[in-house]
Amino acid sequence: MAQRPGIFPTFFISGFECSTFRWKEKQRRDLTEETQHDRHVREDYNILRSLGIAVAREGIPWPMIDVGGRYDFSRIDPMIEAMAECQISPIWDLCHYGYPDDLDPFSDAFTERFASYCRAAAEYVIPRLRGPYFFTPINEITFFSFCGGEWGWAAPYGTTKEDRFRLRLSLCKAAIAGVKAIREVEPQARMVHIDPLVQVVAPRDQPDQIEAAEHETYVDTFLAWDIIYGKEHPELGGSPEILDIVGANNYSFGQMEYRAQGPHQALEPHDDRIKPLHDLLQTVWQRYQRPMIIGETSGLGGGRAAWLKDVVEESLAAVNSGMDLHGICLFPAVDMPDWHTGEWLHNGICDLVPEGDDLKRVPHEPYVAELRRWQKEFNRVIALDEDPLSDPVELQDVVDAAKRLRKVPDQNWS
């Protein structure tokens, strides 16, 4: 890892909630609008710049851009302008749970239309921003297939395990086609395929569920990445180069106790069955041997700083053991609402505080202080250089910090 520069200009990354699903009542949600990121885009990117973060996951809302196969990308022009002004490099999220109303995600037309849209998106954004260029074709294929394919939370409102498998296969097929379409425009474009890190355990009093729990942990969790890599369903055209960068999301609720029906139950904070993040990352690394990032991570409320400390120490342990880890995405940059209740989660770098019709951005100071402490530990600036995109992060600084902090820490799930 230390023998070459990092993939990204900064080790710490961030991003903005940008879901555009049709939710349970079949209404279209637009989380970019709900968080007012569309109204505060310059302020939001200036906040990242002031925090020494030069990379952000940002969404292009497919169902709002693509109307019957005709594209209008003007909606993202303010984002592009703000990125250029603040010198923030995007990881463009091309499908964040939402797709056009006239498409059936189980059809061949879905794959063809998605590939065309990916090509058009690349043709639009690449001439307008400096490279390198990063894309996430379809966000969290595995979670999307549960959310829309088995639990019925979002379109296409599937309700069975068979629906979940069919949706995942279709999304993987589309994602592979999307990667190929983007690389017709820019052969050097990098892909970041995002999915959750998951560990599922059987209830202590139900040993008969051990096999099912282990199947979800070691088979089901990895199937989408396996298909994109080409390990499974090679007829769809996956390969290691198409998988490219693995984005592994890490949240406390990713470690769960098995339930035969519906979502599993998140483990309590001090459950002795919780595995360290280092161990979860090791499973991903051994399976693919591809560059990795923590694709999303955040604590909640007053536990955000402690969560960040734990995640960074575990990530440094991963670096120290030889994993090719290139970044940690503090997600989201600004608060987001719980999809079900609408209550603010208080999981962002900034809380959102209502002021009349406006949502004021208020940095969570303990979280920011912990971020700055680690930037100093890495011997990095805590605000961006004059031209942060001119030189990627020197991973030797991260490796040196890992050597100074060899221990894998105790869990602190606040």
Helices and strands as residue ranges (DSSP letters): E 12-15, H 31-34, H 41-50, E 55-59, H 62-65, E 66-67, E 70-71, G 73-76, H 77-86, E 89-93, H 108-125, G 126-128, E 134-136, H 141-149, H 161-185, E 190-196, E 199-201, G 207-209, H 210-218, G 220-222, H 223-229, G 234-236, H 240-243, E 245-250, G 252-254, E 255-257, E 265-266, H 277-288, E 292-297, G 301-303, H 304-320, E 325-330, E 350-355, E 358-363, H 365-377, G 388-390, H 395-404
